[in-house]
């Protein structure tokens, strides 16, 4: 399927967090979601996250697995990411060519709310979070049906690396959307995804704080905060 490659765009590090805060609630209000998110400090691939979709003219907050390919566990105890493919990220340069990504990109786009994500340099973990507001990460989703059970699943789009973050992580940057992008990105009837190509450039739409922390589970700062400015 051509799902994974290690050229210019590799997987972003597989951790992010969601903190219920005034900034996050403002993002949910902007998205038109009447619920507020669950605080989850250490969401990892195959774990449960929340994402926003638009279906039948209504925006919904779904709880699902962070992995685009999902299968039933052999022992029947639940579901798991497909063991043969890493699909928690979708490379931006393959959205139009990969058989899987092309289908989802056409009409099953989602927004993944996040407070920050994590990268490692050696053994040191860093939290990257916006200097202001919350993150609206662009992703893709699908709904699996196993018998009478619906299992939502999602992936986050990975864009080319940003030079301002190369000293922390030189592989990829999650797709960060702005409010002006929300309506078209979520609209399943919007059949011209080529307009989104400008969003896939290695450009920071928001300024970021880069914070050394002890662990994604606790988020305790361990040193000086670095500010990486936006490219706007």
Order of alpha helices (4+ residues) and beta strands (2+ residues): beta-alpha-beta-beta-beta-beta-beta-beta-alpha-beta-beta-beta-beta-beta-beta-beta-alpha-beta-beta
